[in-house]
Amino acid sequence: MDNVEIGRRIKSARQSRGLTLKAVEAASGVSATHVSEIERGAASPTIGALARIARALGKRPGYFLEESEIGETSLVTRADRVQESAGAGCTVERLTAGIPGGRLQASRVALAPGRSHRSEAHAHDGVELILVLSGRVDVIVERERHSLVAGDSIQIDAQHPHAYRNASPDEPAVLLWMASRRDVI
């Protein structure tokens, strides 16, 4: 991401909120002169300055750093959903597209009898929520097994090794999987 694009996004966010450079200065502690330089692409903001400006504009710092500009709303119609295979016996249907910072993902996951989404437990930053729509699913978190049936849900700290699989040898399972990541900036 270059300085010109970061500046353009900051200026656009500032103007859409109807704020002057002086108002951003008052809310962020970053001088109006420096904010103007950043908006013109003449200066590169430090991480701290970007965080303070973002807060003053009601945005996350990552909003200004995304590779491509993404709208604040993500609509995925039934016809637009993308289905992908996640290994033998597992289909993932994306229910969300990108939003700034990519903080939330949701998918419909269909598991064939006895199948897993991943072959081994994994861990990552963030939180996951699993809601079983049909069938039976075993969710393993740090070697502790939780057996869920249709209507049950579980929320886990994804930093702990976890995995899930269809617990039935002969019935498919469908679940709603949502994950959010913790912000680091």
Sequence and secondary structure as in RCSB ss.txt:
>XXXX:A:sequence
MDNVEIGRRIKSARQSRGLTLKAVEAASGVSATHVSEIERGAASPTIGALARIARALGKRPGYFLEESEIGETSL
VTRADRVQESAGAGCTVERLTAGIPGGRLQASRVALAPGRSHRSEAHAHDGVELILVLSGRVDVIVERERHSLVA
GDSIQIDAQHPHAYRNASPDEPAVLLWMASRRDVI
>XXXX:A:secstr
  HHHHHHHHHHHHHHTT  HHHHHHHHSS HHHHHHHHTTSS   HHHHHHHHHHTT  GGGGT SS   S   
  GGG  EEE STTEEEEE     GGG EEEEEEEE TT BSSSS B  SSEEEEEEEESEEEEEETTEEEEEET
T EEEEETTS EEEEE  SSS EEEEEEEE     
